Amino acid sequence: MKPVLGTCYYPEHWPEETWQEDAQRMVSLGLSLVRIGEFAWSRLEPTPGTYQWGWLDRAIDTLGRCGLSVVLGTPSATPPRWMLERYPDMLAVDENNNTRKFGSRRHYCFSHPGFRVEAAKIASVMAERYGNSPHVHSWQLDNEYGCHDTIVSYSEPARQAFRDWLSVKYVSIDALNEAWGNVFWSMEYASFGDVDLPNLTVTEPNPSHVLDFRRFSSDQVRVFNKALADAVRQHSAKPLIHNYMGRVTEFDHYKVGDDLDIASWDSYPLGFLVDRCGASPEWQKRFERQGDPDLQALHHDLYRQVGRGRWWVMEQQPGPVNWAPFNPAPLPGMVRLWTWEAIAHQAEAVCYFRWRQAPFAQEQMHAGLLRPDSKESATYSEIEQTHREITELGDIQVGRADVALVFDYESCWAWETQPQGQDFDAFTIVFEFYRGLRRLGLTLDILRPDATSLEGYKLVFVPGLFDLTTDLRLLISNHDGVVVVGPRSGSRNENFRIPNPLPPAIKELDCEIDYVETFPKGSAREVQGGGAIHTWFESLKTSAKVVERLADNSPILVANANVYYLGAWPDEQAMASMFEKLAVSAGVNVERLPEGLRKRETLSHEFIFNHNAHAVEFRGEQIEAAGVRIHKK
């Protein structure tokens, strides 16, 4: 694998006479990719059916002749104003029935059939014109599905589409009533036309209703994305990409990714530290100019799975952003560290957002590689250095990790629907398990819940998985490595019912959950041998081997041979102790790392990252603040 660097560029924002110089400077910096076009619909089609291609023809030609490969974006994330005259009901509606207005971006409802046709049409005509251009490397479809809470819509088109979706899934209204348990509270329906959207109810709506609506909303994204993909593929064989976001779980990225060739995501470590990490004020202060040591890495591994091995960072933060509550500048060295971290996780490309800081509109305060006056930004030299290092390093050989962690989007929807304790969150528990394993110096892969094989993994974790399917249970039964299931995994079936026999119903274990307790922050229960549990506790009735207990002797980790069930959420200390023992029993080498230090292994190299604002001594070597060490094996 030989990674490349790139940037995001908006030729429509700048005088045409600057394009040639910009392209030449990109190449001299070491960039080889440039993404353009994803927000340019009003310039491409200023009035319905009237296209203006000249400026884009010249932009692509200028960039390509200078040696840059173009990632061409389809512009459906920013429908032009005239689109609302044609389809006034295309706007999404929020949970409180407020219409999301024009004046920003992502102002459409995925369920609107007319807009879906228009989005596919502009993608098709772009692909017909540029699909065979020698300068076009690939296509980005739309931009950041789910950004600004735009997946779930309560519009009239969504209502009608949801009823149609239900009729296909259940065929008869009696089947729906039975699946949802609508006899409860006299919620039975006489027809699919009676079913409304699950908002503005007096109290909690039926969780089965909510979960199906979340599934429907996710499916609408896939249908929309596939319409774009099909439109482009009619005219172009170039790879198709989408740029996903950090901690956006409102749709199933795996299913959307199945219709694409490459996954990418937009990495903003400093903004995400406050906005999406859930970190304590003390943690935020410690890493305010570096970002969380594990959040980006988790997404790198997740999107590598979404892309079935092929993934990029489409937007990498190069300086202060404009959208977080506070927007510090990266610590010197961090842009280089973030880039190498992505490469260590097998990124094919890292592209920086954006080339030049915009002097107008909403993102004026978002830094670029150049200032608005075209002078180099503070981190420009770090990218020069990184490009030189990539050139000198040689190929990176990639392979499978020893440890895997299952992550599931549907579980996020289920536990948001009925959390039982307000701090139980499917993303958070997976993230904390991921962090706990990385602190032990382990390299991980993320797996889909519908994985077809666990072969080669010595240690597999399945935390918080809503529904343990028959196929996954079979994989666990047949796997010869160590598998740790729970907490809360398999506690509902696909219709959001408690199964019978009671969870976790793992055939290798004589274990059932008698009852569940949740407790607030600050309330914890000590574990024998050190540490505690927080948030979630399951009272286990079992004759299986008890591996870990609470101080009151309650079992929390039980096992039979290589299959374990964990019935609680361990804190950092308890997790470190438990996970280290499990790793050792699985034959995985453990190396406890100093706080803020992380390690990533490939077949050919070992990468050490110091996320601290101070130097750290490790293995007798001093690693500078925001430093990277790369060792060839």
C-alpha positions as CSV (number, residue, x, y, z in Angstrom):
1,M,0.0,0.0,0.0
2,K,1.3,3.4,-1.0
3,P,-0.9,6.2,0.4
4,V,-1.4,9.6,-1.3
5,L,-2.4,13.1,-0.1
6,G,-5.0,15.5,-1.4
7,T,-7.2,18.5,-0.7
8,C,-10.7,19.8,-1.2
9,Y,-11.0,22.7,-3.6
10,Y,-13.7,25.0,-4.8
11,P,-12.8,26.6,-8.1
12,E,-16.2,28.3,-8.3
13,H,-15.1,30.4,-5.2
14,W,-12.0,31.9,-6.8
15,P,-11.1,33.9,-9.9
16,E,-10.3,31.6,-12.8
17,E,-6.8,33.2,-13.1
18,T,-5.8,31.7,-9.8
19,W,-6.6,28.1,-10.7
20,Q,-3.3,27.3,-12.5
21,E,-1.2,28.7,-9.6
22,D,-3.3,26.9,-7.0
23,A,-2.9,23.6,-8.9
24,Q,0.9,24.0,-9.2
25,R,1.2,24.8,-5.5
26,M,-0.8,21.7,-4.7
27,V,1.5,19.5,-6.7
28,S,4.7,21.1,-5.3
29,L,3.3,20.5,-1.8
30,G,3.1,16.8,-2.6
31,L,-0.7,16.5,-3.2
32,S,-2.0,14.3,-6.0
33,L,-5.8,14.3,-5.3
34,V,-8.3,17.2,-5.4
35,R,-12.0,16.9,-4.6
36,I,-14.3,19.5,-6.3
37,G,-17.9,20.1,-7.3
38,E,-19.9,18.7,-4.4
39,F,-21.6,22.0,-3.5
40,A,-21.8,23.5,-7.0
41,W,-25.3,22.7,-8.2
42,S,-26.5,26.3,-8.6
43,R,-23.5,27.0,-10.8
44,L,-23.9,23.8,-12.9
45,E,-27.7,24.1,-13.4
46,P,-28.7,27.7,-12.6
47,T,-32.2,27.1,-14.0
48,P,-34.0,23.8,-14.5
49,G,-32.5,21.9,-17.4
50,T,-30.0,24.6,-18.4
51,Y,-26.4,23.5,-17.7
52,Q,-23.3,25.6,-17.6
53,W,-20.3,23.2,-18.0
54,G,-17.7,25.6,-19.3
55,W,-16.2,26.6,-15.9
56,L,-16.1,23.0,-14.7
57,D,-14.6,21.8,-18.0
58,R,-11.8,24.3,-17.6
59,A,-11.3,23.6,-13.8
60,I,-10.9,19.9,-14.4
61,D,-8.6,20.4,-17.4
62,T,-6.4,22.9,-15.4
63,L,-6.1,20.6,-12.4
64,G,-5.5,17.5,-14.5
65,R,-2.9,19.1,-16.7
66,C,-0.9,20.0,-13.6
67,G,-0.8,16.4,-12.5
68,L,-3.7,16.2,-10.1
69,S,-6.4,13.5,-10.1
70,V,-9.9,14.9,-9.6
71,V,-12.5,13.4,-7.2
72,L,-15.7,14.8,-8.7
73,G,-18.6,15.3,-6.3
74,T,-22.3,15.1,-7.2
75,P,-24.0,18.1,-5.8
76,S,-27.2,16.8,-4.3
77,A,-26.3,17.9,-0.7
78,T,-27.1,21.5,-1.9
79,P,-30.2,21.7,-4.0
80,P,-30.6,25.1,-5.7
81,R,-33.4,27.5,-4.7
82,W,-35.4,26.8,-7.8
83,M,-35.8,23.2,-6.7
84,L,-38.1,24.3,-3.9
85,E,-40.4,26.0,-6.4
86,R,-40.7,22.6,-8.2
87,Y,-41.0,20.5,-5.0
88,P,-42.1,22.7,-2.1
89,D,-42.7,19.5,0.0
90,M,-39.1,18.2,-0.5
91,L,-37.8,19.7,2.8
92,A,-37.3,17.5,5.8
93,V,-39.4,18.0,8.9
94,D,-38.0,17.6,12.5
95,E,-39.5,15.6,15.4
96,N,-41.5,18.7,16.5
97,N,-43.0,19.1,13.0
98,N,-40.8,22.1,12.1
99,T,-39.9,22.3,8.5
100,R,-36.1,22.5,7.8
101,K,-35.9,25.6,5.6
102,F,-33.7,26.6,2.6
103,G,-30.6,28.8,3.5
104,S,-27.9,26.3,4.4
105,R,-27.3,22.8,3.1
106,R,-28.7,19.2,3.3
107,H,-32.2,20.7,3.0
108,Y,-34.0,17.7,1.6
109,C,-35.9,14.7,2.8
110,F,-34.6,11.3,1.6
111,S,-38.1,10.0,1.1
112,H,-39.1,12.7,-1.5
113,P,-39.4,10.8,-4.8
114,G,-39.3,13.9,-7.0
115,F,-36.0,15.1,-5.5
116,R,-34.5,11.7,-5.7
117,V,-35.1,11.7,-9.4
118,E,-33.6,15.2,-9.7
119,A,-30.5,14.1,-7.7
120,A,-30.0,11.1,-9.9
121,K,-30.5,13.2,-13.0
122,I,-27.7,15.7,-12.2
123,A,-25.4,12.8,-11.2
124,S,-26.2,11.1,-14.5
125,V,-25.5,14.1,-16.7
126,M,-22.3,14.9,-14.9
127,A,-21.2,11.3,-15.3
128,E,-22.1,11.3,-19.0
129,R,-19.9,14.4,-19.5
130,Y,-17.0,13.5,-17.3
131,G,-17.2,9.8,-16.7
132,N,-14.3,9.0,-19.2
133,S,-12.2,12.0,-18.5
134,P,-8.6,11.0,-18.0
135,H,-8.4,13.6,-15.2
136,V,-11.3,12.2,-13.2
137,H,-10.1,9.6,-10.7
138,S,-13.4,8.8,-8.8
139,W,-16.8,10.1,-7.8
140,Q,-18.0,11.3,-4.4
141,L,-21.8,10.8,-4.1
142,D,-23.5,13.6,-2.3
143,N,-21.8,14.9,0.9
144,E,-21.9,13.8,4.6
145,Y,-25.2,11.9,4.8
146,G,-26.6,12.5,8.3
147,C,-24.8,15.8,9.0
148,H,-27.0,18.3,10.9
149,D,-29.4,15.6,12.0
150,T,-30.9,15.1,8.5
151,I,-31.6,11.4,8.3
152,V,-34.8,11.1,10.3
153,S,-37.6,13.2,8.7
154,Y,-41.3,13.4,9.8
155,S,-42.5,14.9,6.5
156,E,-45.6,13.8,4.6
157,P,-43.5,12.0,1.9
158,A,-41.8,10.2,4.7
159,R,-45.2,9.2,6.2
160,Q,-46.4,7.8,3.0
161,A,-43.2,6.0,2.2
162,F,-43.1,4.5,5.7
163,R,-46.5,3.0,5.3
164,D,-45.5,1.5,2.0
165,W,-42.3,0.1,3.6
166,L,-44.4,-1.5,6.4
167,S,-46.8,-3.0,3.9
168,V,-43.9,-4.7,2.0
169,K,-42.3,-5.9,5.3
170,Y,-45.4,-7.3,7.0
171,V,-47.8,-7.8,4.1
172,S,-50.8,-7.9,6.5
173,I,-51.7,-5.4,9.2
174,D,-52.4,-8.3,11.6
175,A,-48.8,-9.4,11.2
176,L,-47.6,-5.9,12.1
177,N,-49.9,-5.7,15.2
178,E,-48.5,-9.1,16.4
179,A,-44.9,-8.1,15.7
180,W,-45.2,-4.8,17.5
181,G,-47.3,-6.1,20.4
182,N,-50.0,-3.5,19.7
183,V,-52.5,-5.2,22.0
184,F,-50.6,-3.3,24.7
185,W,-52.3,0.1,25.4
186,S,-54.9,-0.7,22.8
187,M,-52.6,0.4,19.9
188,E,-53.9,-2.0,17.3
189,Y,-54.3,-0.7,13.7
190,A,-57.0,-1.7,11.1
191,S,-54.8,-0.8,8.1
192,F,-51.4,0.4,7.1
193,G,-52.9,3.7,6.3
194,D,-53.7,4.2,10.0
195,V,-50.0,4.0,11.0
196,D,-48.5,7.4,11.7
197,L,-44.9,8.4,12.4
198,P,-43.7,7.9,16.0
199,N,-43.4,11.6,17.1
200,L,-45.4,13.9,19.2
201,T,-47.0,11.0,21.2
202,V,-48.2,11.8,24.7
203,T,-45.5,9.6,26.2
204,E,-43.1,7.0,25.0
205,P,-44.2,5.5,21.6
206,N,-44.1,1.8,21.0
207,P,-40.3,0.9,20.8
208,S,-41.1,-1.7,18.0
209,H,-42.7,1.2,16.0
210,V,-39.8,3.5,16.6
211,L,-37.2,0.8,15.7
212,D,-39.0,0.0,12.4
213,F,-39.1,3.8,11.6
214,R,-35.4,4.0,12.2
215,R,-34.8,1.0,10.0
216,F,-37.0,2.6,7.3
217,S,-35.2,6.0,7.6
218,S,-31.8,4.2,7.2
219,D,-33.2,2.3,4.2
220,Q,-34.2,5.5,2.6
221,V,-30.6,6.7,2.6
222,R,-29.5,3.5,0.9
223,V,-32.2,3.8,-1.7
224,F,-31.2,7.4,-2.4
225,N,-27.5,6.6,-2.5
226,K,-28.1,3.6,-4.8
227,A,-30.0,5.9,-7.2
228,L,-27.0,8.1,-7.5
229,A,-24.6,5.2,-7.8
230,D,-26.7,3.6,-10.6
231,A,-26.9,6.9,-12.4
232,V,-23.1,7.4,-12.4
233,R,-22.3,3.8,-13.2
234,Q,-24.4,4.0,-16.4
235,H,-21.6,6.3,-17.8
236,S,-18.5,5.8,-15.7
237,A,-16.5,2.9,-14.4
238,K,-14.5,5.1,-11.9
239,P,-14.7,4.2,-8.2
240,L,-17.7,5.6,-6.2
241,I,-17.1,7.1,-2.7
242,H,-19.1,8.7,0.0
243,N,-17.7,10.8,2.8
244,Y,-19.3,9.7,6.1
245,M,-19.1,11.6,9.4
246,G,-17.8,11.0,12.9
247,R,-20.3,9.4,15.3
248,V,-23.2,9.6,13.0
249,T,-25.2,6.5,13.6
250,E,-28.6,7.4,12.2
251,F,-28.2,5.1,9.2
252,D,-26.5,1.8,8.5
253,H,-23.2,2.7,6.8
254,Y,-22.4,-0.9,6.0
255,K,-25.5,-1.2,3.8
256,V,-24.9,2.1,2.1
257,G,-21.2,1.1,1.6
258,D,-22.3,-2.1,-0.1
259,D,-23.3,0.0,-3.1
260,L,-20.0,1.9,-3.3
261,D,-16.3,1.0,-4.0
262,I,-14.5,3.1,-1.3
263,A,-15.5,4.4,2.1
264,S,-14.2,7.8,3.3
265,W,-14.9,9.9,6.3
266,D,-14.3,13.5,7.5
267,S,-12.0,13.6,10.4
268,Y,-12.1,16.7,12.7
269,P,-10.4,15.6,16.0
270,L,-10.6,18.9,17.8
271,G,-14.2,19.6,17.1
272,F,-15.2,16.0,17.8
273,L,-13.4,16.1,21.2
274,V,-16.1,18.5,22.5
275,D,-18.9,17.8,20.1
276,R,-19.0,13.9,19.8
277,C,-16.6,12.3,22.2
278,G,-18.5,12.5,25.5
279,A,-15.3,13.2,27.4
280,S,-15.1,14.8,30.8
281,P,-14.0,18.4,31.1
282,E,-10.6,17.2,32.5
283,W,-10.1,15.0,29.5
284,Q,-11.1,17.7,27.1
285,K,-8.6,20.1,28.7
286,R,-5.8,17.5,28.5
287,F,-6.4,16.8,24.8
288,E,-7.9,20.1,23.6
289,R,-5.3,20.7,21.0
290,Q,-4.7,17.0,20.1
291,G,-8.1,15.4,20.0
292,D,-9.1,12.2,21.7
293,P,-6.4,9.5,21.3
294,D,-8.9,6.8,20.2
295,L,-11.9,8.4,18.5
296,Q,-10.3,8.9,15.1
297,A,-8.7,5.5,15.2
298,L,-12.1,3.9,15.9
299,H,-13.6,5.6,12.9
300,H,-10.6,4.6,10.7
301,D,-11.2,0.9,11.6
302,L,-15.0,1.3,11.2
303,Y,-14.8,2.8,7.7
304,R,-12.2,0.3,6.6
305,Q,-14.9,-2.3,7.3
306,V,-17.6,-0.1,5.6
307,G,-15.3,0.1,2.5
308,R,-14.5,-3.7,2.7
309,G,-10.8,-2.8,3.0
310,R,-10.7,0.3,0.9
311,W,-11.1,3.6,2.7
312,W,-9.9,7.3,2.8
313,V,-10.0,10.4,4.9
314,M,-11.8,12.8,2.6
315,E,-11.6,15.8,4.9
316,Q,-8.8,16.0,7.5
317,Q,-8.8,19.0,9.8
318,P,-5.7,21.2,9.1
319,G,-6.3,24.0,11.7
320,P,-9.1,25.5,13.8
321,V,-12.6,24.7,12.7
322,N,-15.7,26.9,12.9
323,W,-18.5,24.7,14.3
324,A,-17.5,23.4,17.7
325,P,-18.3,25.3,20.9
326,F,-14.7,26.3,21.1
327,N,-12.1,26.0,18.3
328,P,-8.5,25.8,19.3
329,A,-5.6,25.3,16.9
330,P,-3.9,21.9,16.6
331,L,-0.8,21.5,18.7
332,P,2.3,21.7,16.4
333,G,2.8,18.2,15.0
334,M,-0.8,17.0,15.3
335,V,-1.7,17.3,11.6
336,R,1.2,15.1,10.8
337,L,0.3,12.7,13.5
338,W,-3.4,12.5,12.4
339,T,-2.2,11.8,8.8
340,W,0.2,9.0,9.8
341,E,-2.5,7.6,12.2
342,A,-4.9,7.2,9.2
343,I,-2.1,5.7,7.1
344,A,-1.3,3.2,9.9
345,H,-4.9,2.1,9.8
346,Q,-4.6,1.5,6.0
347,A,-6.0,4.7,4.5
348,E,-5.3,4.9,0.8
349,A,-5.6,8.7,0.8
350,V,-5.7,11.6,3.3
351,C,-7.2,14.8,1.9
352,Y,-7.1,18.1,3.8
353,F,-10.1,20.4,4.1
354,R,-9.7,22.8,2.6
355,W,-7.1,24.3,0.2
356,R,-7.8,28.0,0.9
357,Q,-9.8,29.5,3.8
358,A,-13.0,31.0,2.6
359,P,-13.4,34.8,3.1
360,F,-17.2,34.7,2.9
361,A,-20.3,32.7,4.1
362,Q,-20.7,30.2,6.9
363,E,-17.2,28.7,7.0
364,Q,-15.1,31.9,7.1
365,M,-13.5,30.8,10.4
366,H,-12.6,27.3,9.1
367,A,-8.9,27.1,8.5
368,G,-7.4,25.8,5.2
369,L,-3.9,25.0,4.0
370,L,-3.8,28.6,2.8
371,R,-5.1,31.7,4.5
372,P,-7.7,33.8,2.6
373,D,-4.8,35.9,1.3
374,S,-3.1,32.8,-0.1
375,K,-0.3,32.8,2.4
376,E,0.7,29.4,3.8
377,S,-1.1,28.4,7.0
378,A,0.6,27.3,10.2
379,T,0.4,23.6,9.4
380,Y,1.5,23.8,5.7
381,S,5.0,22.7,6.5
382,E,3.8,19.6,8.4
383,I,2.1,18.3,5.2
384,E,5.4,18.9,3.3
385,Q,7.2,16.9,5.9
386,T,4.6,14.1,5.8
387,H,4.8,13.8,2.1
388,R,8.6,13.5,2.2
389,E,8.3,10.8,4.9
390,I,5.7,8.9,2.9
391,T,8.0,8.9,-0.2
392,E,10.9,7.6,1.9
393,L,9.0,4.9,3.9
394,G,8.2,2.4,1.2
395,D,5.2,0.2,0.9
396,I,3.1,-0.7,4.0
397,Q,2.0,-4.3,4.1
398,V,-1.4,-4.6,5.7
399,G,-3.1,-7.6,7.3
400,R,-5.7,-8.8,9.8
401,A,-5.5,-7.9,13.5
402,D,-5.6,-10.5,16.3
403,V,-8.5,-8.7,18.0
404,A,-11.9,-7.8,16.7
405,L,-14.8,-5.7,18.0
406,V,-18.4,-5.9,16.6
407,F,-20.2,-2.6,16.0
408,D,-23.8,-2.4,14.9
409,Y,-25.9,0.6,13.8
410,E,-29.3,-1.0,14.6
411,S,-28.1,-1.4,18.2
412,C,-27.6,2.3,18.4
413,W,-31.2,2.9,17.3
414,A,-32.5,0.3,19.7
415,W,-30.8,1.6,22.8
416,E,-31.6,5.2,21.9
417,T,-35.3,4.1,21.7
418,Q,-35.3,2.4,25.1
419,P,-32.0,3.0,27.0
420,Q,-33.3,1.9,30.4
421,G,-30.6,4.1,31.9
422,Q,-30.0,7.5,30.3
423,D,-26.2,6.8,29.9
424,F,-26.5,3.5,28.1
425,D,-25.5,4.2,24.6
426,A,-24.4,1.6,22.0
427,F,-21.7,3.7,20.4
428,T,-20.3,4.7,23.8
429,I,-19.9,1.1,25.1
430,V,-18.1,0.0,21.9
431,F,-15.9,3.1,22.1
432,E,-15.0,2.4,25.7
433,F,-14.2,-1.2,24.9
434,Y,-12.1,-0.1,21.9
435,R,-10.2,2.4,24.1
436,G,-9.6,-0.2,26.8
437,L,-8.1,-2.6,24.3
438,R,-6.0,0.1,22.7
439,R,-4.6,1.1,26.1
440,L,-3.2,-2.5,26.2
441,G,-1.3,-1.8,23.0
442,L,-3.6,-3.9,20.9
443,T,-4.4,-3.5,17.2
444,L,-8.1,-4.1,16.4
445,D,-10.5,-4.7,13.5
446,I,-14.1,-3.6,13.5
447,L,-16.6,-6.3,12.3
448,R,-20.1,-6.0,11.0
449,P,-22.9,-7.8,13.0
450,D,-23.6,-9.9,9.8
451,A,-19.9,-11.0,9.5
452,T,-19.6,-14.2,7.7
453,S,-16.4,-15.4,9.4
454,L,-14.4,-14.9,12.6
455,E,-11.5,-16.9,11.2
456,G,-8.1,-15.7,12.3
457,Y,-9.2,-13.6,15.3
458,K,-7.8,-14.7,18.6
459,L,-10.1,-12.5,20.6
460,V,-13.5,-11.1,19.6
461,F,-15.7,-8.8,21.7
462,V,-19.5,-8.4,21.1
463,P,-20.7,-5.6,23.5
464,G,-24.2,-4.2,23.5
465,L,-25.4,-6.0,20.4
466,F,-29.2,-5.6,20.2
467,D,-30.0,-8.9,18.5
468,L,-27.7,-11.9,18.4
469,T,-28.8,-13.5,15.1
470,T,-28.8,-17.2,14.5
471,D,-25.9,-16.8,12.0
472,L,-23.7,-14.9,14.5
473,R,-24.5,-17.4,17.3
474,L,-23.3,-20.1,15.0
475,L,-20.1,-18.2,14.2
476,I,-19.5,-17.9,18.0
477,S,-20.1,-21.6,18.6
478,N,-17.7,-22.7,15.8
479,H,-15.0,-20.2,16.6
480,D,-11.8,-21.5,18.2
481,G,-10.7,-18.1,19.6
482,V,-11.9,-16.4,22.7
483,V,-15.3,-14.6,22.3
484,V,-16.7,-12.2,24.9
485,V,-20.4,-11.3,24.5
486,G,-22.3,-8.6,26.4
487,P,-23.4,-6.7,28.3
488,R,-27.0,-6.4,26.9
489,S,-26.2,-8.4,23.8
490,G,-29.0,-10.6,22.6
491,S,-31.5,-9.0,25.0
492,R,-34.1,-8.4,22.4
493,N,-35.2,-10.1,19.2
494,E,-35.7,-8.4,15.9
495,N,-39.2,-7.2,16.9
496,F,-37.9,-5.6,20.0
497,R,-39.3,-8.3,22.3
498,I,-37.5,-10.0,25.2
499,P,-36.7,-13.5,23.9
500,N,-37.7,-16.8,25.5
501,P,-35.5,-18.4,26.7
502,L,-34.3,-15.4,28.5
503,P,-31.1,-13.6,27.4
504,P,-28.3,-14.1,26.7
505,A,-29.4,-17.6,25.5
506,I,-25.9,-18.6,24.5
507,K,-26.0,-22.4,24.2
508,E,-22.4,-22.8,25.4
509,L,-23.3,-21.1,28.7
510,D,-25.8,-22.0,31.4
511,C,-26.6,-18.4,32.1
512,E,-29.7,-16.2,32.1
513,I,-30.4,-12.6,33.2
514,D,-32.7,-12.5,36.2
515,Y,-33.1,-8.7,36.2
516,V,-31.2,-5.5,35.1
517,E,-30.2,-2.5,37.2
518,T,-29.0,0.9,35.9
519,F,-27.5,3.6,38.0
520,P,-26.4,7.2,37.5
521,K,-23.0,8.8,37.1
522,G,-21.1,8.8,40.4
523,S,-22.7,5.5,41.5
524,A,-20.5,2.5,41.1
525,R,-20.1,-1.0,42.5
526,E,-16.7,-2.4,43.3
527,V,-15.2,-5.4,41.6
528,Q,-13.2,-7.9,43.5
529,G,-9.5,-7.3,42.7
530,G,-9.9,-3.6,41.8
531,G,-12.0,-1.2,39.8
532,A,-15.8,-1.0,39.6
533,I,-18.7,-1.3,37.3
534,H,-20.9,1.7,36.3
535,T,-24.2,2.4,34.4
536,W,-25.3,-1.2,33.8
537,F,-25.6,-4.4,35.8
538,E,-27.3,-7.7,35.0
539,S,-28.1,-10.1,37.8
540,L,-26.8,-13.4,36.3
541,K,-28.3,-16.8,37.2
542,T,-25.6,-19.3,36.1
543,S,-23.9,-22.6,36.8
544,A,-21.0,-21.6,34.4
545,K,-17.6,-20.8,35.7
546,V,-17.5,-17.4,37.4
547,V,-14.4,-15.5,36.2
548,E,-15.1,-12.0,37.8
549,R,-17.3,-11.0,40.7
550,L,-18.4,-7.8,42.4
551,A,-17.4,-7.1,46.0
552,D,-20.8,-8.5,47.1
553,N,-19.9,-11.8,45.3
554,S,-22.4,-11.2,42.4
555,P,-21.0,-12.8,39.2
556,I,-20.3,-10.4,36.3
557,L,-18.1,-12.4,33.9
558,V,-18.8,-16.1,33.4
559,A,-17.3,-18.6,31.0
560,N,-17.4,-22.0,29.4
561,A,-14.3,-22.9,27.6
562,N,-13.6,-20.1,25.1
563,V,-17.0,-18.3,25.3
564,Y,-17.6,-15.6,27.9
565,Y,-20.5,-13.5,28.9
566,L,-20.0,-10.1,30.6
567,G,-23.1,-8.8,32.5
568,A,-21.8,-5.4,33.5
569,W,-20.1,-2.3,32.2
570,P,-16.6,-2.1,33.7
571,D,-14.8,1.1,34.5
572,E,-11.3,1.8,33.2
573,Q,-9.4,0.0,36.0
574,A,-11.6,-3.1,35.9
575,M,-11.6,-3.2,32.1
576,A,-7.8,-3.1,32.0
577,S,-7.6,-6.0,34.4
578,M,-10.3,-8.1,32.7
579,F,-9.2,-7.4,29.1
580,E,-5.6,-8.1,29.9
581,K,-6.4,-11.5,31.3
582,L,-8.7,-12.3,28.4
583,A,-6.0,-11.3,25.9
584,V,-3.4,-13.4,27.6
585,S,-5.7,-16.4,27.7
586,A,-6.3,-15.9,23.9
587,G,-2.6,-15.8,23.2
588,V,-2.5,-12.1,22.3
589,N,0.6,-10.1,23.3
590,V,-0.3,-7.2,25.7
591,E,1.8,-4.0,26.3
592,R,0.2,-1.5,28.7
593,L,0.9,1.9,27.3
594,P,1.4,5.3,29.1
595,E,-1.7,7.4,28.9
596,G,-2.0,9.2,25.6
597,L,0.4,6.8,23.8
598,R,-1.1,4.5,21.2
599,K,0.3,1.7,19.0
600,R,-0.7,0.3,15.6
601,E,0.8,-2.8,14.0
602,T,0.9,-3.7,10.3
603,L,2.7,-6.6,8.8
604,S,5.6,-4.4,7.9
605,H,5.7,-1.6,10.4
606,E,4.9,-0.6,14.0
607,F,3.6,2.9,14.5
608,I,3.8,4.7,17.9
609,F,1.7,7.9,18.5
610,N,2.1,10.3,21.3
611,H,-1.1,12.3,21.7
612,N,0.2,14.1,24.7
613,A,1.2,17.8,24.9
614,H,4.5,16.6,26.5
615,A,7.2,14.1,25.7
616,V,6.9,10.5,26.8
617,E,9.6,7.9,27.5
618,F,8.7,4.6,26.0
619,R,11.0,1.5,25.7
620,G,13.9,3.7,26.6
621,E,13.1,6.1,23.7
622,Q,11.9,9.7,24.1
623,I,8.9,10.4,22.0
624,E,8.2,14.2,21.6
625,A,4.9,15.9,22.1
626,A,2.5,15.1,19.2
627,G,5.2,12.8,17.9
628,V,5.2,9.8,15.7
629,R,7.7,6.9,15.7
630,I,7.7,4.4,12.8
631,H,9.6,1.2,13.1
632,K,10.1,-1.2,10.2
633,K,9.8,-4.8,11.2
